[in-house]
């Protein structure tokens, strides 16, 4: 029997760049990567601890700089076999 390993995937995109004074780390990362990355890849590029990442993401989304480009969806990462 095979049970799929899944993960929740959310795409984030840069909506508008903040002013030079308000430059933020996550917006800058998105700008370098065609303005769109999955949440997991953005976190990996940020180098932040997971809690700090989500605090920063919440701030940048509240300011209207970043938004979800597609709703979160479950994707199969790999399938594992169980005997």
Backbone atoms as SQL, in Angstrom:
CREATE TABLE atoms (id INTEGER PRIMARY KEY, chain TEXT, resi INTEGER, resn TEXT, atom TEXT, x REAL, y REAL, z REAL);
INSERT INTO atoms VALUES
  (1, 'A', 1, 'UNK', 'N', 0.838, -1.173, 0.000),
  (2, 'A', 1, 'UNK', 'CA', 0.000, 0.000, 0.000),
  (3, 'A', 1, 'UNK', 'C', 0.890, 1.244, 0.000),
  (4, 'A', 2, 'UNK', 'N', 0.539, 2.218, -0.798),
  (5, 'A', 2, 'UNK', 'CA', 1.325, 3.447, -0.880),
  (6, 'A', 2, 'UNK', 'C', 0.549, 4.591, -0.227),
  (7, 'A', 3, 'UNK', 'N', 1.256, 5.343, 0.588),
  (8, 'A', 3, 'UNK', 'CA', 0.678, 6.542, 1.193),
  (9, 'A', 3, 'UNK', 'C', 1.491, 7.737, 0.709),
  (10, 'A', 4, 'UNK', 'N', 0.858, 8.701, 0.079),
  (11, 'A', 4, 'UNK', 'CA', 1.615, 9.835, -0.439),
  (12, 'A', 4, 'UNK', 'C', 2.058, 10.787, 0.669),
  (13, 'A', 5, 'UNK', 'N', 3.246, 11.320, 0.521),
  (14, 'A', 5, 'UNK', 'CA', 3.728, 12.366, 1.406),
  (15, 'A', 5, 'UNK', 'C', 3.327, 13.685, 0.744),
  (16, 'A', 6, 'UNK', 'N', 2.599, 14.489, 1.449),
  (17, 'A', 6, 'UNK', 'CA', 2.101, 15.735, 0.870),
  (18, 'A', 6, 'UNK', 'C', 2.609, 16.934, 1.661),
  (19, 'A', 7, 'UNK', 'N', 2.534, 18.094, 1.052),
  (20, 'A', 7, 'UNK', 'CA', 2.829, 19.346, 1.744),
  (21, 'A', 7, 'UNK', 'C', 1.905, 20.420, 1.211),
  (22, 'A', 8, 'UNK', 'N', 1.629, 21.389, 2.046),
  (23, 'A', 8, 'UNK', 'CA', 0.789, 22.511, 1.675),
  (24, 'A', 8, 'UNK', 'C', 1.661, 23.537, 0.961),
  (25, 'A', 9, 'UNK', 'N', 1.278, 23.895, -0.265),
  (26, 'A', 9, 'UNK', 'CA', 2.072, 24.814, -1.076),
  (27, 'A', 9, 'UNK', 'C', 1.267, 26.078, -1.345),
  (28, 'A', 10, 'UNK', 'N', 1.879, 27.211, -1.060),
  (29, 'A', 10, 'UNK', 'CA', 1.272, 28.513, -1.318),
  (30, 'A', 10, 'UNK', 'C', 2.240, 29.332, -2.153),
  (31, 'A', 11, 'UNK', 'N', 1.769, 29.915, -3.240),
  (32, 'A', 11, 'UNK', 'CA', 2.601, 30.813, -4.046),
  (33, 'A', 11, 'UNK', 'C', 2.379, 32.227, -3.550),
  (34, 'A', 12, 'UNK', 'N', 3.471, 32.958, -3.367),
  (35, 'A', 12, 'UNK', 'CA', 3.411, 34.356, -2.957),
  (36, 'A', 12, 'UNK', 'C', 3.977, 35.210, -4.067),
  (37, 'A', 13, 'UNK', 'N', 3.423, 36.410, -4.236),
  (38, 'A', 13, 'UNK', 'CA', 3.971, 37.289, -5.264),
  (39, 'A', 13, 'UNK', 'C', 4.081, 38.709, -4.738),
  (40, 'A', 14, 'UNK', 'N', 5.014, 39.426, -5.309),
  (41, 'A', 14, 'UNK', 'CA', 5.235, 40.821, -4.978),
  (42, 'A', 14, 'UNK', 'C', 4.177, 41.645, -5.683),
  (43, 'A', 15, 'UNK', 'N', 3.418, 42.419, -4.923),
  (44, 'A', 15, 'UNK', 'CA', 2.359, 43.240, -5.493),
  (45, 'A', 15, 'UNK', 'C', 2.892, 44.623, -5.830),
  (46, 'A', 16, 'UNK', 'N', 3.552, 45.234, -4.874),
  (47, 'A', 16, 'UNK', 'CA', 4.191, 46.522, -5.109),
  (48, 'A', 16, 'UNK', 'C', 5.417, 46.618, -4.223),
  (49, 'A', 17, 'UNK', 'N', 6.419, 47.264, -4.717),
  (50, 'A', 17, 'UNK', 'CA', 7.651, 47.404, -3.949),
  (51, 'A', 17, 'UNK', 'C', 7.498, 48.498, -2.910),
  (52, 'A', 18, 'UNK', 'N', 8.009, 48.252, -1.711),
  (53, 'A', 18, 'UNK', 'CA', 7.974, 49.294, -0.692),
  (54, 'A', 18, 'UNK', 'C', 8.940, 50.417, -1.049),
  (55, 'A', 19, 'UNK', 'N', 8.798, 51.545, -0.379),
  (56, 'A', 19, 'UNK', 'CA', 9.712, 52.669, -0.626),
  (57, 'A', 19, 'UNK', 'C', 11.134, 52.250, -0.258),
  (58, 'A', 20, 'UNK', 'N', 12.097, 53.018, -0.710),
  (59, 'A', 20, 'UNK', 'CA', 13.507, 52.718, -0.425),
  (60, 'A', 20, 'UNK', 'C', 13.735, 52.644, 1.081),
  (61, 'A', 21, 'UNK', 'N', 13.128, 53.545, 1.849),
  (62, 'A', 21, 'UNK', 'CA', 13.298, 53.551, 3.304),
  (63, 'A', 21, 'UNK', 'C', 12.706, 52.301, 3.944),
  (64, 'A', 22, 'UNK', 'N', 11.671, 51.766, 3.356),
  (65, 'A', 22, 'UNK', 'CA', 10.977, 50.617, 3.938),
  (66, 'A', 22, 'UNK', 'C', 11.368, 49.307, 3.270),
  (67, 'A', 23, 'UNK', 'N', 12.494, 49.272, 2.569),
  (68, 'A', 23, 'UNK', 'CA', 12.897, 48.039, 1.890),
  (69, 'A', 23, 'UNK', 'C', 12.867, 46.878, 2.868),
  (70, 'A', 24, 'UNK', 'N', 12.305, 45.798, 2.437),
  (71, 'A', 24, 'UNK', 'CA', 12.149, 44.640, 3.303),
  (72, 'A', 24, 'UNK', 'C', 12.835, 43.433, 2.684),
  (73, 'A', 25, 'UNK', 'N', 13.212, 42.538, 3.529),
  (74, 'A', 25, 'UNK', 'CA', 13.964, 41.382, 3.066),
  (75, 'A', 25, 'UNK', 'C', 13.147, 40.474, 2.145),
  (76, 'A', 26, 'UNK', 'N', 11.889, 40.209, 2.473),
  (77, 'A', 26, 'UNK', 'CA', 11.099, 39.284, 1.668),
  (78, 'A', 26, 'UNK', 'C', 10.742, 39.885, 0.312),
  (79, 'A', 27, 'UNK', 'N', 10.407, 41.157, 0.274),
  (80, 'A', 27, 'UNK', 'CA', 10.117, 41.811, -1.012),
  (81, 'A', 27, 'UNK', 'C', 11.348, 41.786, -1.912),
  (82, 'A', 28, 'UNK', 'N', 12.499, 42.027, -1.326),
  (83, 'A', 28, 'UNK', 'CA', 13.741, 42.027, -2.111),
  (84, 'A', 28, 'UNK', 'C', 14.008, 40.643, -2.698),
  (85, 'A', 29, 'UNK', 'N', 13.753, 39.599, -1.923),
  (86, 'A', 29, 'UNK', 'CA', 13.953, 38.230, -2.412),
  (87, 'A', 29, 'UNK', 'C', 12.986, 37.934, -3.553),
  (88, 'A', 30, 'UNK', 'N', 11.722, 38.304, -3.391),
  (89, 'A', 30, 'UNK', 'CA', 10.739, 38.082, -4.453),
  (90, 'A', 30, 'UNK', 'C', 11.120, 38.841, -5.720),
  (91, 'A', 31, 'UNK', 'N', 11.595, 40.072, -5.566),
  (92, 'A', 31, 'UNK', 'CA', 11.983, 40.886, -6.723),
  (93, 'A', 31, 'UNK', 'C', 13.119, 40.217, -7.507),
  (94, 'A', 32, 'UNK', 'N', 14.018, 39.533, -6.821),
  (95, 'A', 32, 'UNK', 'CA', 15.136, 38.853, -7.473),
  (96, 'A', 32, 'UNK', 'C', 14.716, 37.558, -8.173),
  (97, 'A', 33, 'UNK', 'N', 13.519, 37.067, -7.863),
  (98, 'A', 33, 'UNK', 'CA', 13.061, 35.783, -8.400),
  (99, 'A', 33, 'UNK', 'C', 11.754, 35.940, -9.164),
  (100, 'A', 34, 'UNK', 'N', 11.727, 36.856, -10.097),
  (101, 'A', 34, 'UNK', 'CA', 10.576, 37.072, -10.982),
  (102, 'A', 34, 'UNK', 'C', 9.284, 37.395, -10.233),
  (103, 'A', 35, 'UNK', 'N', 9.414, 37.974, -9.060),
  (104, 'A', 35, 'UNK', 'CA', 8.288, 38.458, -8.249),
  (105, 'A', 35, 'UNK', 'C', 7.372, 37.372, -7.717),
  (106, 'A', 36, 'UNK', 'N', 7.757, 36.098, -7.795),
  (107, 'A', 36, 'UNK', 'CA', 6.888, 35.035, -7.289),
  (108, 'A', 36, 'UNK', 'C', 7.700, 33.817, -6.873),
  (109, 'A', 37, 'UNK', 'N', 7.397, 33.299, -5.685),
  (110, 'A', 37, 'UNK', 'CA', 8.019, 32.077, -5.169),
  (111, 'A', 37, 'UNK', 'C', 7.004, 31.356, -4.296),
  (112, 'A', 38, 'UNK', 'N', 7.239, 30.085, -4.076),
  (113, 'A', 38, 'UNK', 'CA', 6.409, 29.383, -3.095),
  (114, 'A', 38, 'UNK', 'C', 6.834, 29.865, -1.713),
  (115, 'A', 39, 'UNK', 'N', 5.919, 29.728, -0.772),
  (116, 'A', 39, 'UNK', 'CA', 6.193, 30.167, 0.591),
  (117, 'A', 39, 'UNK', 'C', 7.426, 29.462, 1.164),
  (118, 'A', 40, 'UNK', 'N', 7.540, 28.168, 0.912),
  (119, 'A', 40, 'UNK', 'CA', 8.661, 27.386, 1.431),
  (120, 'A', 40, 'UNK', 'C', 9.990, 27.853, 0.838),
  (121, 'A', 41, 'UNK', 'N', 10.012, 28.109, -0.456),
  (122, 'A', 41, 'UNK', 'CA', 11.249, 28.561, -1.109),
  (123, 'A', 41, 'UNK', 'C', 11.621, 29.957, -0.613),
  (124, 'A', 42, 'UNK', 'N', 10.623, 30.831, -0.445),
  (125, 'A', 42, 'UNK', 'CA', 10.887, 32.174, 0.084),
  (126, 'A', 42, 'UNK', 'C', 11.490, 32.074, 1.480),
  (127, 'A', 43, 'UNK', 'N', 10.942, 31.203, 2.312),
  (128, 'A', 43, 'UNK', 'CA', 11.484, 31.019, 3.656),
  (129, 'A', 43, 'UNK', 'C', 12.927, 30.532, 3.589),
  (130, 'A', 44, 'UNK', 'N', 13.206, 29.555, 2.724),
  (131, 'A', 44, 'UNK', 'CA', 14.575, 29.045, 2.592),
  (132, 'A', 44, 'UNK', 'C', 15.545, 30.136, 2.165),
  (133, 'A', 45, 'UNK', 'N', 15.130, 31.004, 1.238),
  (134, 'A', 45, 'UNK', 'CA', 15.996, 32.092, 0.779),
  (135, 'A', 45, 'UNK', 'C', 16.180, 33.179, 1.844),
  (136, 'A', 46, 'UNK', 'N', 15.206, 33.319, 2.728),
  (137, 'A', 46, 'UNK', 'CA', 15.272, 34.396, 3.725),
  (138, 'A', 46, 'UNK', 'C', 16.336, 34.158, 4.781),
  (139, 'A', 47, 'UNK', 'N', 16.594, 32.897, 5.108),
  (140, 'A', 47, 'UNK', 'CA', 17.566, 32.600, 6.161),
  (141, 'A', 47, 'UNK', 'C', 17.044, 32.897, 7.559),
  (142, 'A', 48, 'UNK', 'N', 15.752, 33.217, 7.663),
  (143, 'A', 48, 'UNK', 'CA', 15.151, 33.544, 8.959),
  (144, 'A', 48, 'UNK', 'C', 14.671, 32.278, 9.657),
  (145, 'A', 49, 'UNK', 'N', 14.619, 32.342, 10.985),
  (146, 'A', 49, 'UNK', 'CA', 13.954, 31.292, 11.750),
  (147, 'A', 49, 'UNK', 'C', 12.487, 31.315, 11.349),
  (148, 'A', 50, 'UNK', 'N', 11.801, 30.194, 11.454),
  (149, 'A', 50, 'UNK', 'CA', 10.432, 30.082, 10.963),
  (150, 'A', 50, 'UNK', 'C', 9.496, 31.105, 11.608),
  (151, 'A', 51, 'UNK', 'N', 9.604, 31.327, 12.913),
  (152, 'A', 51, 'UNK', 'CA', 8.733, 32.303, 13.579),
  (153, 'A', 51, 'UNK', 'C', 9.007, 33.724, 13.083),
  (154, 'A', 52, 'UNK', 'N', 10.273, 34.070, 12.926),
  (155, 'A', 52, 'UNK', 'CA', 10.637, 35.395, 12.430),
  (156, 'A', 52, 'UNK', 'C', 10.163, 35.581, 10.989),
  (157, 'A', 53, 'UNK', 'N', 10.261, 34.516, 10.190),
  (158, 'A', 53, 'UNK', 'CA', 9.803, 34.578, 8.805),
  (159, 'A', 53, 'UNK', 'C', 8.313, 34.910, 8.746),
  (160, 'A', 54, 'UNK', 'N', 7.502, 34.193, 9.521),
  (161, 'A', 54, 'UNK', 'CA', 6.061, 34.429, 9.466),
  (162, 'A', 54, 'UNK', 'C', 5.676, 35.786, 10.042),
  (163, 'A', 55, 'UNK', 'N', 6.403, 36.283, 11.034),
  (164, 'A', 55, 'UNK', 'CA', 6.151, 37.655, 11.521),
  (165, 'A', 55, 'UNK', 'C', 6.431, 38.665, 10.407),
  (166, 'A', 56, 'UNK', 'N', 7.568, 38.489, 9.726),
  (167, 'A', 56, 'UNK', 'CA', 7.944, 39.402, 8.644),
  (168, 'A', 56, 'UNK', 'C', 6.959, 39.299, 7.482),
  (169, 'A', 57, 'UNK', 'N', 6.564, 38.081, 7.129),
  (170, 'A', 57, 'UNK', 'CA', 5.611, 37.886, 6.046),
  (171, 'A', 57, 'UNK', 'C', 4.276, 38.551, 6.380),
  (172, 'A', 58, 'UNK', 'N', 3.820, 38.385, 7.598),
  (173, 'A', 58, 'UNK', 'CA', 2.558, 39.005, 8.033),
  (174, 'A', 58, 'UNK', 'C', 2.638, 40.523, 7.904),
  (175, 'A', 59, 'UNK', 'N', 3.754, 41.106, 8.292),
  (176, 'A', 59, 'UNK', 'CA', 3.951, 42.562, 8.193),
  (177, 'A', 59, 'UNK', 'C', 3.920, 43.011, 6.736),
  (178, 'A', 60, 'UNK', 'N', 4.631, 42.300, 5.878),
  (179, 'A', 60, 'UNK', 'CA', 4.710, 42.698, 4.474),
  (180, 'A', 60, 'UNK', 'C', 3.373, 42.493, 3.757),
  (181, 'A', 61, 'UNK', 'N', 2.628, 41.476, 4.151),
  (182, 'A', 61, 'UNK', 'CA', 1.299, 41.270, 3.560),
  (183, 'A', 61, 'UNK', 'C', 0.321, 42.338, 4.060),
  (184, 'A', 62, 'UNK', 'N', 0.412, 42.702, 5.330),
  (185, 'A', 62, 'UNK', 'CA', -0.461, 43.740, 5.892),
  (186, 'A', 62, 'UNK', 'C', -0.234, 45.093, 5.221),
  (187, 'A', 63, 'UNK', 'N', 0.996, 45.346, 4.779),
  (188, 'A', 63, 'UNK', 'CA', 1.320, 46.593, 4.080),
  (189, 'A', 63, 'UNK', 'C', 0.957, 46.549, 2.599),
  (190, 'A', 64, 'UNK', 'N', 0.467, 45.403, 2.131),
  (191, 'A', 64, 'UNK', 'CA', 0.054, 45.282, 0.741),
  (192, 'A', 64, 'UNK', 'C', 1.185, 45.074, -0.241),
  (193, 'A', 65, 'UNK', 'N', 2.353, 44.670, 0.249),
  (194, 'A', 65, 'UNK', 'CA', 3.498, 44.467, -0.629),
  (195, 'A', 65, 'UNK', 'C', 3.526, 43.057, -1.204),
  (196, 'A', 66, 'UNK', 'N', 3.027, 42.081, -0.445),
  (197, 'A', 66, 'UNK', 'CA', 3.033, 40.684, -0.861),
  (198, 'A', 66, 'UNK', 'C', 1.620, 40.128, -0.716),
  (199, 'A', 67, 'UNK', 'N', 1.237, 39.273, -1.651),
  (200, 'A', 67, 'UNK', 'CA', -0.055, 38.591, -1.541),
  (201, 'A', 67, 'UNK', 'C', 0.077, 37.173, -2.076),
  (202, 'A', 68, 'UNK', 'N', -0.902, 36.347, -1.746),
  (203, 'A', 68, 'UNK', 'CA', -0.955, 35.000, -2.296),
  (204, 'A', 68, 'UNK', 'C', -1.368, 35.098, -3.751),
  (205, 'A', 69, 'UNK', 'N', -0.595, 34.505, -4.642),
  (206, 'A', 69, 'UNK', 'CA', -0.974, 34.525, -6.047),
  (207, 'A', 69, 'UNK', 'C', -1.899, 33.363, -6.377),
  (208, 'A', 70, 'UNK', 'N', -1.895, 32.359, -5.528),
  (209, 'A', 70, 'UNK', 'CA', -2.845, 31.256, -5.659),
  (210, 'A', 70, 'UNK', 'C', -3.111, 30.728, -4.264),
  (211, 'A', 71, 'UNK', 'N', -4.278, 30.201, -4.068),
  (212, 'A', 71, 'UNK', 'CA', -4.631, 29.645, -2.769),
  (213, 'A', 71, 'UNK', 'C', -3.765, 28.427, -2.478),
  (214, 'A', 72, 'UNK', 'N', -3.545, 28.179, -1.214),
  (215, 'A', 72, 'UNK', 'CA', -2.749, 27.033, -0.805),
  (216, 'A', 72, 'UNK', 'C', -3.400, 25.744, -1.286),
  (217, 'A', 73, 'UNK', 'N', -2.578, 24.813, -1.690),
  (218, 'A', 73, 'UNK', 'CA', -3.078, 23.518, -2.133),
  (219, 'A', 73, 'UNK', 'C', -2.124, 22.420, -1.692),
  (220, 'A', 74, 'UNK', 'N', -2.659, 21.246, -1.525),
  (221, 'A', 74, 'UNK', 'CA', -1.840, 20.101, -1.136),
  (222, 'A', 74, 'UNK', 'C', -1.210, 19.515, -2.402),
  (223, 'A', 75, 'UNK', 'N', 0.087, 19.250, -2.330),
  (224, 'A', 75, 'UNK', 'CA', 0.787, 18.616, -3.435),
  (225, 'A', 75, 'UNK', 'C', 1.512, 17.388, -2.927),
  (226, 'A', 76, 'UNK', 'N', 1.533, 16.355, -3.749),
  (227, 'A', 76, 'UNK', 'CA', 2.251, 15.134, -3.386),
  (228, 'A', 76, 'UNK', 'C', 3.731, 15.359, -3.639),
  (229, 'A', 77, 'UNK', 'N', 4.522, 15.146, -2.597),
  (230, 'A', 77, 'UNK', 'CA', 5.962, 15.332, -2.686),
  (231, 'A', 77, 'UNK', 'C', 6.632, 14.022, -3.087),
  (232, 'A', 78, 'UNK', 'N', 6.250, 12.941, -2.427),
  (233, 'A', 78, 'UNK', 'CA', 6.782, 11.623, -2.771),
  (234, 'A', 78, 'UNK', 'C', 5.806, 10.583, -2.263),
  (235, 'A', 79, 'UNK', 'N', 5.892, 9.413, -2.793),
  (236, 'A', 79, 'UNK', 'CA', 5.030, 8.325, -2.337),
  (237, 'A', 79, 'UNK', 'C', 5.883, 7.323, -1.577),
  (238, 'A', 80, 'UNK', 'N', 5.384, 6.879, -0.439),
  (239, 'A', 80, 'UNK', 'CA', 6.086, 5.898, 0.363),
  (240, 'A', 80, 'UNK', 'C', 5.295, 4.603, 0.340),
  (241, 'A', 81, 'UNK', 'N', 6.020, 3.510, 0.331),
  (242, 'A', 81, 'UNK', 'CA', 5.364, 2.199, 0.357),
  (243, 'A', 81, 'UNK', 'C', 5.338, 1.672, 1.781),
  (244, 'A', 82, 'UNK', 'N', 4.207, 1.126, 2.150),
  (245, 'A', 82, 'UNK', 'CA', 4.044, 0.497, 3.447),
  (246, 'A', 82, 'UNK', 'C', 3.705, -0.962, 3.227),
  (247, 'A', 83, 'UNK', 'N', 4.367, -1.843, 3.953),
  (248, 'A', 83, 'UNK', 'CA', 4.127, -3.282, 3.798),
  (249, 'A', 83, 'UNK', 'C', 2.910, -3.721, 4.577);
